[in-house]
């Protein structure tokens, strides 16, 4: 029996939408579940070089849980490219200013670092609160352990 290698026509668009509630859930668990759905690895027709994943909506990102002392020890770094252009921000400040960035950065790190990975990342929608504008797509609720 040979391995299934699908074409874009056979696989089609990833049309399913999933909602993940991040309230009191561990950041890494949510990020791995979201990355798996975005890549399409949960489907039997998964093909590594095609974008066959689904859309993921993460709500309550401001209430995501960081284990251990990561709230104070985890550092997010950005560099402008100039000398002395390194900016460091602790996770506690990121949660206060832009809570969506916690989830977005974790998921982005788990996706491929290619054009295909960027296309997958664009299908991720993260919201700090419990409301989202994607009810018309009829997303299914996904429980993350």
Secondary structure, 3 states (H helix, E strand, C coil): CCCCCCCHHHHCCCCCEEEEECCCCEHHHHHHHHHHHHHCCCCCCCCCCCCCCCEEEEECHHHCECCCCHHHHCEEEEECCCCCCEEEEEHHHHHHHCCHHHHHHHHHCCCCCCHHHHHHHCCEEECCCCCCCCHHHCCEEECCC
